[in-house]
Amino acid sequence: MSIQKTLAHHIKKAFISLYNLELGTIEFQATRKEFEGDITVVIFPMLRLIKMNPAQLGEDLGNYLVKNVDEVKGFNVVKGFLNIVIADAFFLNFFNEIKEEEKFGFVEPQPNDKAIMVEYSSPNTNKPLHLGHIRNNLLGYSVAEILKAAGNKVYKTQIINDRGIHICKSMLAWQRFGNGETPESTGLKGDKLVGNYYVKFDQEYKKEIQELITEGKTEEQAKKEASILLEAQEMLLKWEAGDEEVVSLWKKMNQWVYDGFDITYKNLGVDFDVLYYESDTYLLGKDFVAQGLKTGVFFKKEDGSVWCDLTDDGLDEKIVLRSDGTAVYMTQDIGTAIQRIKDYPDVGGMVYTVGNEQDYHFKVLFLILKKLGFDWAKNLFHLSYGMVDLPSGKMKSREGTVVDADDLITEMATTAKEISQELGKLEEYNETEKQTIYNTIGLGALKYFILKVDPKKRILFDPAASVDFQGNTGPFIQYTYARIQAILRKANFDDDVTLSASDSYRNEASLHPKEKELIKQLQLFPEVIQNAAHNHSPALIANYTYDLVKGFNSFYQSVSILGAEKDSEKIFRVQLSQVVSNTIKNALSLLGINVPERM
């Protein structure tokens, strides 16, 4: 049982014993550094239940705890705060309980628990993945891993936007200007090749617009009447009608893109359990619109279009079916959500990783699904995130001014190489080993820089700043992990020794303050995982890991590990270093970050 639960139990008993009152939630916080203590009870909220001097209340509770709780060694009261000193034996016993756990803090899912489906990536098949997709993928993958660590069964999914006018634009440009070139003939990844033709379409479209304006058309007329756009729209109609030639080209070019995506996903270190395709799902939902019309969830306007009136819920009216009977994105999303539950009946909730420009869309989607009577709709969550900016400004796919994901991954490894060479950190390794470490450092830097920020915040991404071996960065944390591995390799003795309160370990199990601080930090990890899962925030894991690493470095600088005078001290400190390194590794794994054994 954690010290918080132990103390909460006894503080509630104290209230009954001393005041004959039942106390509810108890607020704990870390003791401020200027005061003695390991954990602090906030007295002020208790004054709503009992009217008395907060300092006296703190004294009463402190005396009760010292008398009745073995773990409590002493206390002091500062105004409305009860600072409690916990016996070193408690921390030693806790450490001995967890030191053999490879996955300390992780919870196994229970067989009958409902699963969670996490959607992320969900790209269009007309261009390669870019920096914005990277934040999406890293967030979605990390949240899925955190939810699993918190004890949930998780399915990772994406819906690939493989139809619509955007892919027809790339297809048409390839037909007109491609001369039959393929990924094989050009040496380009398929997603890059198709993306080039999306940019080419936009260039030719703008040329035609200018020509039409020169001929006397207005800009609005020119945009609508440009022949290349009309041809793309005609191609989309042919695709929807099942035209054999168009569908064949669509399949071929989409496969080029999928092959390219697979390489990027592998290099980025993300994966999926199940894929959905918009070409399969875009008609889903229409049946549920028909059912909703019968039950009054939706209503039909005079032009035949179908809407949902959400004004009583503080929103507006939302169209779910056009007057010509065609579906809109909302209809598709309604149908896809329902289909996923049919495909995976054990799913009880979903997380949608989508940028914050779609906040309103998901409010509407979740509300409509609730109105349709689906109980699981209350467990839907929009993992909304801010955009990623670069010093050079905003990215635009159609103009070809995006930061390509593959190029960025390569650039990160190159940056890691340049900085490592400047610092002379990897001089003793061969070129193959160096390149592996550069890739690990570069990708770790990228992931950590993005994930340490609260998802809702916009990010200005600076590759060079992210690959810094000092401060709150991925490489700093990786370097500390590698440093611990070097210590463990040098430890040439049997460390399979358990130290408990009964051992004659430095004055009857007394701990160095830095050892104690480190164990206290380890104690927080299970709760941090649960909080990160509840809040869908990898930033909580990232910043916990940084705090743990800072704690270890302070410990490393304050005490001698391998040079300790007593074997019991040396053994304990090596064991403590091992547990810290495992926790760093496990925490970073939740962010999708690998750790180098040497660095």
N, C-alpha and C positions, 0 to 999 in steps of 0.2 A: 504494500500500500504506500502511495506517495506521502511525503510529509504534509502536503496540503490537506489530503483526505484524513490523515491521522489527527492533525490539529483541528480541522473542522469538526470532526466527530467529538473530540474532547471539549472544544469550546461550546458546542451545543449542550453537552452534558453539564458544563459549568453553569450555563445560563439557567438550566432547570434546577440545579443544585443550589445556586446562590440566590436566584431571583424568582424561581418558579415560573420562568417564561420560556417559550419555544422560539428559538432563533432560526431565521431562514438562511439565505445565502450569505456567505462570509467572504469578504474581499481581502485577497492577499496581494502583496507586491514584493519585489526584491528590496532588501534593506539598503538604504543609501550608504555610500562608501564611508561617510564621515561618522557613522554610528556603528556600534558593535551589534552584530546579529547576522543571521543567515536568511531569515524570512520575516516579513512584517505584516501584522494584522492591522487593517484600517478600522479604527474604532468609530469614526463619525457616523457611518450608516446605522450602527447599532443604537444610536441615541434616539432614533425614531421609535424604538421599541421601549427604551427605558430612559427616563430623564435623570441624568446624574452627571457629575463632573467627568469628562472623558479621561483625564489622567487617572482618576480613582478607579474607573472602570477597567482601564488598562492594567493597573496594579492588581486588582482583584483577579482578573483573568490570568495574568502572569504568574501569580502565586499559586493559583489552582493548577496550572499546567506544570510548573516545576514539581509540585507535590504528586501529581497523578500520571504524568507522562514521562516514561523512562528516557525518551529521546530529547526532552527539553532540559538543557543544562543551566540556562539562566535567561534573564530578560532585562530590558530597560524600556521605559516609557518616555517618549518625546511628544509632548502635546497630545494629539489624538492618534498616535501611532504606537503600537506595541511591537517592539523589536525583539525577536526570539532567537536565542542562541541554541543551536542544535548540537548535540554531542557528536564528536568525531566518529564514534562507534556506528552511528546510524549511517553515515556516508560510506564507511568501510564495508559494512554489511550490504548496503545497496550495491556497491561496486562489485563485490564478490558474487552477487546474484546475477549480474549482467555480463561479466567479463568473458564468459564463454559463448554469449549469444552473437552469432554472426549477423543477425538482422535485428539487433536491439531497436525497439521502437516501432517495428513493423507488426501489423496485425493480420492474421490469416482470415479470409472471408468465411462466413458460416454457410453451410450448404443451402439453407432455405432463404438466405437473404436475397433481396432483389438486386439486380445488376444495374449499372449506370452505363449509358452509351455516350461516348464523348466524340463529337464531330469536330474536325479541324481540317485545315488545308483547303479542300473544296475549290480547286482551281478551275479556270477556263482553259479549254484546249486550243487556244489560239496564240499562246505565248509561253515562254519559260517562266519558272517561278522567280520572284524577285524578293527584295528586302522585306517588303510588307508581308509576303507569304512566309518568310522566315520567322518573323515574330509570331504569326498565327500558328505555324507548325510547332515551334518551340513551346509556346504556351499550352496548346492543346495536348501535346505529347506529355509535357511535364505534369499538367493537372491530372491526366489519366494515370500516370505513375504514382502520383501522390494519393489519389483516391484509392488505388490498389493497396498502397502501403497502409492506408487508414482502415483497411479491412473490407473494401468493396470489390465485388466482381466487376470488371470493366470491359467493355467492347470499344475499341477504337475504330472510328469510321470516317469516311468522307463522302460527299456527293460531288461527283465530277460534272462540271457544267460543260457538257460535250455537244450541245446543240444550240441553235439560235443564229442570229445574224452575224455575230462575231466570228464564228468558225467559217461561215459562208464567205466572209470577206477574205480570210486567208486562203480558202479553197479557190476562190475566183482569181485572186492575184497570182496564185501558183499556176493556174491554168493559163493565164494570159502571159506571164513573164518567166515562168519557171523552166521552160525548155526541158521538162522531164527530170530535173535534178532531184536527188534523193539524199537522205543522210549518208548513205554509203558513198555516193559519188562526190559529195562535197566534204566529207569528213566532219560534218557538223552534227551535234546532238539533234534529234528530231524535233524537240520542242523549240530549239533555237531556229532551226530552218523554218518551221511554220510561223514562228514569231516574226521572222524577217519579212514574210509575205503579208502579215498583218500591218506592219509598218509601211510596206510598199503600197498596199491598198490605200492607206491614209494619204500618202504622198500623191498618188494618182488622182484620188478623189478631190484633193485640194486644187490640183491643177485644173481639173474639169470645172470646178466651181468658179475659178478665176476666169476661165474662158467664157463661161456662160454669163458672168457679170459683165465682161467686156462686150458681149453681144447684146447687152441691155437688160438682162434679167436682174431682179433684186437678189440679194444674198440669200434670203429665205427661199425664193423660187429655185435658185441655183442648187442649193443644198438638197432640195427634194427631187430635182429633175436630172441630176448628174447621172449619166448612163451607167457608170460603174456601180453606183448604189442601186439603181433599178435592177441591174443584172443580179446583184447579190440577193436582193429581195425575192427575185424570181427563183433563184437557186434554193432559197429557204422553202418556198412553196413546193418546189419539186421534191425536196427532201421529205417534207411532211406528207406528200402524196406517195412516197415510196419509189420515186424514180430510180431505176436500177443503176444508171451511170453515176448519178449524184451520190447515192448511198454508198456505192463502191469507193468513190474518191474520199468521201467522208470517213469511212472505215480505215482506209489506208493512211490518211493524214493524221487521224486521231491516234492510230497505233504508233506512228512516229513519235507523237507527243508523249504517249504513255511510257514508251521505252526511255525517253529522255527524263521524264519525271522520276522513274524508278531509280535512275542513277543519282539524281539529286537527293531523293529521300534517303538512299543508302549512305551517301556522303554526309548528309545532315544527321543521320542516326535516328530517324523516325520510321515508324511502321504503322500498319493498319490491320485490323482483324477482318473487316468487311467493307466492300466498296458498293456505293450506289451511283447510278448514272442518271443524269437528268433526262436523257433520251428514253429511259425506262419509266421515269417518275413524273414527267411533265403533265400527263393526263390523269394522274392520281388525284383524288380529292373531289372530282366532279360528282361522284356518287354521294359523297358526304354533304356536298352543297345541296343536292336534291333532297336528302333526308332532312337537312337543316331547314329547308324551305317548309317542309311539312310540319316541323315542330315549332316553327316560329323563331328559330335562331337567326335566319336570314329572311330578307324580303326582296321582292322583285319590283323594279321601277318600270315606268311606262315603256321605255325603250327595250325592255326585256333583260337588262343587266341585273345581276343579283348582288345584294349588299348586306353588310352586317352593321346594325346601328349600335355603336359603342358610346354614344354621347352620355348615357347615364353613368358610364364608367370613367368619365373625364376624357375620353378620346373622341374620335369623330366617326363618320360613316366610312366603311372600308369595302371596296369592291372585291368580290370573290369570283365573279364570272362576267365576262364582257357581254354586250348585247348580241354579238354574233355567236355566243355559246362557247367561246374559247376561254381557257384558263389563264389566270395571272399567277405570278410567283407565289402569292399567298395561298392560292388553291393548291398549288404543287406542294408547298411546305406542309400544309394540313395533311394531305394525302401521304406524303413521305413519312411524317411522324407516326401516323396510324399504321402504315405498312411495316415500319421498323418493329413496332410492338407485336404485330402479327408474326413477323419473321423470328423475333426473339422474345417469346412470352415472359421470360424471366426479367426483362428490362422494366424497371420501375421509375426511371427518370432519365433525362438527357441533358447534356451540356453542349451548347452551341458556341463554338469559338469563332466569332465574327466581329469585325471592326465596329467601333461605336457609331458609325454613320447609319447603322441598321438598328439602333436602339428601339426606335418606334416600331419598326416592323415586328420585332420579337415580342414587344408588349402586346401588340395586336394578335399575333399568332397564338401566344399562350392563352390569352383571354378567350379567343374563339374556341380553342380546343377544350377549355373548361366549360364553356357554354354548350358545347356539343356533348358534354356529359362524361368525358374521359377522366377517371380518377387520377391517373398518372400525370395529368397536365399540371397538377400542383407541384410536381417535382421536376419541372423544366427550368433550366437556368441559361441565361445568355451571358457567356464569358466575353464581355465587352472590353475592347482594348483600344488604346490610342494609336495613332499613326506613328511610323518611324520616319524621321526626317534626317537628311544629311546636310552638312554645311553648304552643299551646292544647291539645296532647295528641293521642291516637291518633284516626285517622279511621275512620268506620263507614259503609259505603255504604248499608246498608238503613235507617239512621236519617237519611240525608241530611246527615251531618256531614263529608263529604269536602271536600278542597280541589280544586275543579274545575280541570282543566288549562287550559281556555280562559281562565277567570277569572284564573288565576295568570300566564299569559302577558301578559294585559292589564295586570295589576297591576305586573308587572315593568317594562313600558314606562312606566307612570305614575310609578313610583318613580324610574326613570332621568330622567324629565322633571323631577320635583321637585328632585332632587339637582343636575342640570345647571343648572337655573335658579338655585338657591342659589349655585352656584359661578360662574355667568355664563359658562359655557364656549361656548355656542352662540348668542350674541347676534346675530352677523352673518348668520345663516341665515334663510330664509323658513320659514313654518309647515310646508309640505310636507316640506322638507329636514329640519327639526327632528324631525318625527314619524318619518321614516325612520331617523334616527340614534337616537332614543329606543328604537325597536323593536330596532335592532341592538344597542344597549348593554344593554337589558333582557334580551333573550334570551341574549346572550353572558354576562351576569352569572349568570343562572340555570344555564346549561349548565356554566360553569366552576366554579361553587360546588359543583355535584353531582359533576362528573367529576374534580376535583382530589383527591378523597378516595378512598382505596383502596376498591374495590367491596365488600369484606367488612365494612367498618365501617358502623355505623348513623350517620345524619346528622340533626342538628337544623338545619332550614333556616330561615334568617333573611333574608327578601327585602331588607330595608334594608342589612344588613351585606354582602350580595353585591354591591350596587351602590355600591361604594366606589372612588374613583379613586386610592386609595393601598393598598399592600399586595398580597397574593397574591390578586388578583381579576381577573375578566374585563375590566372597564372600565379598570383600570390597564394591562393588556397592550394593549388596543385603543387607548388613548390614546397609548402609546409608539409603536405602529405609525403612527398618524396624525401624530405628531410627526416621524417619519422621512420620511413623504410630504411634509410641509411643507419639510423640508430639501432633498429631491430636487427639488421644484418650483423652489426658489430657485437650484439649481446650474445656472448658465447657461453651461456649457462642455462641450466634447466630452470625455466620460469614458471613451471607448473606448481605454484605454491599459492595457497589461499591464506590471506591475512584477515583475521577477524578481531573483534574487540578483546578476545582472550589472549591474543598473541602479544609477546613482549616487543611490540613494534614501536620504537621511539616513545618512551614514556607512556606505556599502556595505550597503544593505539592512537596516539596523537598524530594529527596530520599537519603538514606544512600548509600555511594559508593558501599557497598557490595550488597545492594538490586538492585542497578542499574546494576552491573556486572552480577547478576543472571538473570535479565530480558533480558539483551543483549544476554546471552548464550541461553535462551529459544527461542529468536527470530531466532536463527540460525537453529533450528531443521527442519523446512520444507525444507530448502535448502539442509541440510545434507541428508535428505531422498532422494531428487531428485538426488543429486550427487552420493549417494551410488547406486541408481538404474541405473544411467547412466554408472557408472564404474563397476557395478556388484561386489561391494566390501562391505561386512558386516563390514570390519575393520573400515570404516568411521563411521558407527553407533556405534561400540564398543568404539572407542576412543572419539567420541563426548560425549557418556554417562559418560565416566570416567572424562572428563573435567567438565561436568555438576555437577557430584558428588563432585569433588574437589571444585568447586565454592560454592556448598551448604555448605560443611563442613567449608569453610572459613567464610561464612556468619554466620553459626551457632556459630562459636567461637568468632565472632566479635560483634554480637548484641544479645540482649536478646529477645527471641520470646514471650514466655508466661509471662515473667516478665517485659515487656515493660511498661513504665510509663503511656502512653496514650492508651485508648481502640482502637483508630484508628490505632495506630502503631501495637498493638497486633493483631488486626483483619487482617490487611494487611499482616503481616508476616506469620500468619497461612495460609491465602489464598495462599501466594507465596509458602509456603512449600508444600501445597496440589498440586499446579500445577507442581512443580518440581517432586514430587513423582509420579504423573500421567505420566509425560514425561519419567521418568526413567523406569517405568513399561512398557510403550508403546515401548520405544526404545529396552528394553531387549526382549520384545515379538517378535520383528523383528529378533532377534538372536535365538529365540526358548527357551529363558530362563525364568523361572518362578521366582516370588519374594515371599519371606515369609513375612507374616504380622507381625510376631514376630520373634525375633532372639537373 
